[in-house]
Amino acid sequence: MEKKMSTATKRAIEGKYFEGGNDWFTYFRYRPLKGDLAPEQGVVRRDPSSVILVDGTYYVYYTKSTGEWFGADINKPEQKSFPWDYAEVWYSTSKDGITWKEEGVAAGLGAPGSYDERSVFTPEILAHEGKYYLTYQCATSPHLHRTRHCIGMSIADNPNGPFIKLAEPILRPSDGGEWYGDDDNRFRVLKKGDFDSCQVHDPSLHYYKGKFYLYYKGETMGEEIFRGGREIKWGVAIADKIEGPYVKSEYNPISNSGHEPCLWEYDGGMAALVTSDGMEKNTIQYAKDGINFEIMSSVSRWEGVPHAAGPFRSDPATHKKPLDGLSWGICMTPAGLKYDHLLRFDLNRAGIEHTNASHAEMKEILKNQ
C-alpha cells in the first residue's frame, strides 16, 4: 500500500528539515557592553559592523548620532528624521570584547552636494591584504522616505584610519519605477521598481572565491506586504577589484526576506542569518555558491535573535561547524528604543531548557532604558 504523505511532510522532506538540523540551530545569549559603549542618554549607537581583531585588539565600527529624531517631514527637511539621520561612522576598541573605548570618527559627512552630505551609517569592515575597507550607507539632503541611498567606501592602511573615501559610490539603486504624487510616501507608485530601486542598504563585503562579494539589502519603490511581512530582500554585487566596479548579480534578489545582511564563510559557501522582515525571517540559510540560499534552520523569535548582528570575523579555515563564524559579535537593541545602543551576543547551544534565557536577559538589559 502506498504511504500517504501530507503536504507538510513532503515540504519537510524536500527542505531536508531533519538532515543535520542540530548543527545549524542555536539560541543566543546577551550581555551589556561596558566602558564608552554603555548606554548613554541622548546618544544613538547602532548598526555595528563585524568585529575584527588586529594585533590583539578588537575593533568595531557603528552608526552614531545625537539628539532626538522626529520622523521624515517633507515640510521640515532640515530636522532630524531618523535615528540614523545626521549620523557618522564611529569606532571603538577593546581587549576583551566587553569593555570598549570609543576612539572617534572613522567616516564623516561629505561636502555639501556630495553623495554623503547628510548621513553615513550602517558600516561594515573588511581587512584584506594589509588594508582596511569600510563600506557604509549614504544619504543626501533632504533625508526623507523617498531619498535614494547609495553605498560608499573608504580605505585605510590602519584600522584606526585615516580612512580616505572614494569620490563616487560603489553601488547605487537600480533604475526603474515611478513615484505617484510628491507626498514622500514610498508605497505609492505609478510603476513599481525593482527590489532595490529605492535604496541600497547595509553592505556586507567579503573576499570570496577570488572575487569581492558585496551583499546588501534592497528597498523597493512601491514596497508591498506579503504573507504579513515587509517586502525586503537581499542582493549581491560582485567585483574583480575591491574598489569596483561592482556588477549586480543576474540572480538578484538572492533572498526572500531579511534586514541587515549578516554572513560568514563555511565549507566553501556562505552562511547567513536572515532576520526581521519577510516570510523567511529568523532563519539561518546557506549557499554553496554564495548566491542560491537554502533554509537550514529556524531560530528563536525576534527577542532572541541578534538585531543588526556584526559577528566576529574569525578565519574561515577554522570554521569546522556551520555556526563557528557566528560564535559571538556585537548587535543592537531591538527596535523601538528612543536611543539605540549596542550589546554583545554569543551563541548558546546548551539546549531547549535555556530557550527563555535570552528573552530574560534582553528584558533585564532593556528594563531601565
C-alpha positions in Angstrom: 0.0 0.0 0.0 1.4 3.4 -1.0 2.3 5.5 2.0 0.3 8.7 2.3 2.1 11.9 3.0 0.7 15.3 3.9 1.8 18.5 2.2 3.7 19.3 5.4 5.6 16.1 5.4 6.5 16.5 1.7 7.7 20.0 2.4 9.9 18.7 5.3 11.5 16.1 3.1 12.1 18.5 0.2 13.5 21.1 2.6 15.7 18.5 4.4 14.3 19.7 7.7 15.7 16.6 9.5 19.2 16.4 8.0 21.9 17.8 10.2 19.5 20.3 11.8 21.2 20.4 15.1 24.5 21.8 13.7 22.5 24.7 12.2 20.4 25.6 15.2 21.2 27.8 18.1 19.9 30.2 20.7 21.6 33.4 21.7 22.8 35.0 24.9 23.3 38.7 25.5 25.5 40.9 27.7 25.6 44.7 28.1 28.7 46.4 27.0 30.9 48.4 29.4 33.1 51.5 29.1 32.3 54.0 26.4 29.7 51.7 24.7 27.4 51.5 27.7 24.0 53.2 27.1 24.2 57.0 27.0 21.2 59.3 27.2 20.8 61.4 24.1 23.2 59.3 22.0 22.3 56.7 19.4 24.8 53.9 18.7 23.5 51.2 16.3 24.2 49.1 13.2 27.6 47.6 14.2 30.0 46.2 11.7 31.6 42.8 12.0 34.3 42.7 14.7 37.9 42.4 13.6 41.0 41.5 15.6 44.2 43.4 14.9 47.4 42.9 16.9 45.4 41.7 20.0 42.8 44.5 19.8 39.2 44.2 18.8 37.7 46.8 16.5 34.0 47.6 15.8 32.5 50.4 13.7 29.0 51.6 14.0 26.4 54.4 13.4 26.5 57.2 15.8 24.2 60.3 16.1 23.0 62.5 18.9 19.7 64.1 19.8 16.0 63.4 19.3 14.5 62.4 15.9 11.1 63.3 14.7 10.2 61.3 11.6 10.5 62.3 8.0 8.6 65.5 7.2 8.7 67.0 3.7 7.8 70.4 5.2 10.7 70.3 7.6 13.6 68.8 5.6 16.3 70.0 7.9 15.0 68.4 11.1 16.4 65.0 12.2 14.3 62.4 10.5 15.5 59.1 11.8 17.9 57.7 14.4 20.4 57.3 11.6 20.0 60.8 10.2 22.8 63.3 10.6 24.9 60.3 11.6 28.6 59.4 11.2 30.5 56.1 11.4 32.5 55.9 14.6 34.6 53.1 16.0 35.7 51.6 19.3 38.4 49.2 20.5 38.5 46.5 23.2 40.8 43.9 24.6 38.1 41.6 25.8 35.0 42.3 23.6 33.1 43.6 26.6 34.7 46.9 27.8 35.2 49.3 24.9 37.0 52.6 24.3 35.4 55.0 21.8 38.2 56.2 19.5 36.4 58.7 17.2 35.0 59.2 13.7 36.0 56.7 11.0 33.9 58.2 8.2 32.3 61.6 8.4 30.0 63.6 6.3 30.9 64.7 2.8 30.9 68.3 1.4 27.5 69.9 0.6 26.2 68.4 -2.7 28.1 65.2 -2.4 26.6 61.7 -2.2 27.3 61.5 1.6 26.5 65.1 2.6 23.6 64.3 5.0 24.4 61.0 6.7 26.8 58.0 6.7 25.7 54.9 8.6 25.3 51.0 8.8 29.0 50.3 8.2 30.9 47.1 7.5 34.7 46.5 7.7 36.9 44.1 5.7 40.6 43.6 6.3 42.3 42.5 3.1 46.0 42.3 2.2 47.1 44.8 4.8 44.4 47.4 4.1 41.1 48.1 5.8 37.9 48.7 3.7 35.0 50.5 5.3 31.7 50.3 3.4 28.6 52.1 4.5 25.2 53.6 3.5 25.0 57.2 2.4 22.1 59.7 2.2 21.8 63.2 0.7 19.6 66.0 1.8 16.7 66.1 2.4 16.7 62.7 4.2 13.1 61.5 3.6 11.4 58.2 2.8 12.0 58.6 -1.0 15.6 59.6 -0.6 17.7 57.3 -2.8 20.5 55.9 -0.6 23.8 54.5 -2.1 26.8 52.6 -0.7 30.2 54.3 -0.3 33.7 53.0 0.6 36.6 54.4 2.5 40.1 52.9 2.7 42.9 53.0 5.3 46.3 51.4 5.9 45.4 51.1 9.6 42.2 50.1 11.4 42.4 53.5 13.2 42.5 55.3 9.9 42.6 57.8 8.5 40.0 56.4 6.1 40.1 58.0 2.6 36.7 57.9 0.9 36.2 57.2 -2.8 35.0 60.0 -5.0 31.9 58.0 -6.1 29.7 55.4 -4.5 30.4 51.8 -5.2 26.7 50.9 -5.5 23.6 52.8 -6.4 19.9 51.8 -6.5 18.5 50.2 -9.7 16.7 52.3 -12.3 13.0 51.8 -12.8 9.8 52.6 -11.1 7.8 55.9 -11.0 6.5 57.6 -7.9 2.9 58.6 -7.6 2.5 62.2 -6.3 5.0 64.1 -4.3 3.9 63.3 -0.7 7.0 61.2 0.2 5.1 58.0 0.5 7.4 55.3 -0.8 4.5 52.8 -1.1 2.6 54.9 -3.7 3.8 54.4 -7.2 2.6 54.6 -10.8 5.1 51.9 -11.7 6.7 49.6 -9.2 10.5 49.4 -9.3 13.0 46.6 -8.8 13.7 45.2 -5.4 16.5 47.7 -4.9 15.0 50.6 -6.8 14.6 53.0 -3.9 17.6 52.3 -1.6 20.6 50.0 -1.3 21.4 49.4 2.4 23.5 47.7 4.9 26.6 46.5 2.9 28.5 43.3 3.9 31.7 42.9 1.9 33.5 39.6 1.6 36.5 38.3 -0.3 35.1 35.1 -1.7 36.2 32.7 -4.4 38.8 35.2 -5.6 36.3 38.0 -6.1 34.7 40.6 -3.9 31.1 39.9 -3.0 29.1 42.9 -1.8 25.9 41.7 -0.1 23.3 44.4 0.5 19.6 45.0 1.4 17.3 46.5 -1.2 14.2 48.6 -0.6 11.6 48.8 -3.4 9.8 51.8 -4.9 6.2 50.6 -4.2 7.0 48.1 -1.4 4.2 45.7 -0.6 3.3 43.3 2.2 3.4 39.6 1.6 2.1 37.0 4.0 2.2 39.6 6.7 5.8 40.6 6.2 7.6 43.5 4.6 8.9 43.1 1.1 12.6 43.3 2.0 15.2 41.2 0.0 19.0 41.0 -0.3 21.1 41.3 -3.4 24.8 40.8 -4.2 27.1 42.7 -6.5 30.5 41.2 -7.5 33.8 42.8 -8.5 37.2 41.6 -9.6 38.8 44.5 -7.8 37.8 45.7 -4.3 37.2 49.3 -5.4 34.9 48.1 -8.2 33.2 48.3 -10.5 30.5 46.1 -8.8 28.1 44.3 -11.0 24.8 43.2 -9.6 24.2 39.5 -9.9 21.8 38.4 -12.6 20.2 36.2 -9.9 19.2 39.1 -7.7 17.3 39.2 -5.4 19.0 36.3 -3.6 16.7 36.2 -0.6 13.0 36.4 0.1 13.5 38.1 3.5 15.9 39.8 5.8 17.1 43.1 7.0 20.8 43.9 7.7 22.9 41.2 5.9 24.9 39.0 8.3 27.1 36.5 6.6 30.1 34.2 7.2 32.0 31.6 5.2 31.6 27.9 5.9 32.7 24.8 3.9 33.4 26.8 0.7 30.0 28.5 0.8 28.3 31.4 2.5 26.0 31.1 5.6 23.6 33.9 6.5 21.5 35.0 9.5 18.2 36.3 7.9 16.2 38.4 10.4 13.4 40.9 10.9 11.4 41.1 7.7 9.6 38.8 5.3 8.1 35.3 5.4 11.6 33.7 5.8 12.7 35.9 8.6 14.6 34.5 11.6 16.2 31.7 9.7 19.8 30.6 9.1 20.5 29.9 5.4 23.3 28.5 3.3 24.5 28.8 -0.3 27.3 26.6 -1.5 27.9 29.1 -4.3 27.3 32.3 -2.3 24.1 33.1 -4.2 21.5 30.3 -4.1 20.5 30.1 -0.4 18.5 27.3 1.2 16.9 27.5 4.7 18.9 25.3 7.2 17.2 26.2 10.4 14.7 28.5 12.1 15.9 30.4 15.1 14.1 31.7 18.2 11.6 34.5 17.9 12.9 38.1 17.4 13.6 38.9 21.0 16.2 36.1 20.9 17.7 36.9 17.6 20.5 39.5 17.5 19.3 42.6 15.7 21.8 44.0 13.1 24.3 41.4 14.1 28.0 42.0 13.4 29.8 38.7 14.1 33.5 38.4 14.9 35.3 37.7 11.7 37.3 34.6 12.5 39.4 32.8 10.0 37.1 30.8 7.7 39.7 27.9 7.8 38.8 27.5 11.5 35.1 27.1 10.8 34.6 23.3 11.3 30.9 23.6 12.2 28.2 25.7 10.4 27.9 28.3 13.1 31.6 28.8 14.0 31.6 32.0 12.0 28.7 33.3 14.2 30.3 32.5 17.6 30.0 36.0 19.0 29.7 39.6 18.0 28.1 42.9 18.6 24.4 43.7 17.8 22.0 46.5 18.7 19.0 46.7 21.0 15.6 45.7 19.4 13.8 48.4 17.5 11.6 50.8 19.5 14.0 52.5 21.9 14.5 56.2 21.8 18.2 55.9 21.9 19.6 52.7 20.5 22.7 51.2 22.0 25.0 48.2 21.4 25.1 44.7 23.0 27.3 41.6 22.9 25.8 38.4 21.7 27.1 34.8 22.0 25.9 31.5 20.7 24.0 29.4 23.2 23.8 25.8 22.1 23.1 24.5 25.6 19.7 23.1 24.8 16.0 23.8 24.8 15.9 24.2 28.6 17.6 27.5 28.1 15.2 28.8 25.4 13.9 31.6 27.6 17.3 32.8 28.8 18.0 35.2 26.0 14.5 36.7 26.4 15.0 37.2 30.1 18.5 38.7 29.6 17.2 41.1 27.0 14.3 42.3 29.2 16.7 42.9 32.1 19.1 44.8 29.8 16.3 47.0 28.5 14.4 47.4 31.7 15.5 51.0 32.5 16.5 52.2 29.0 
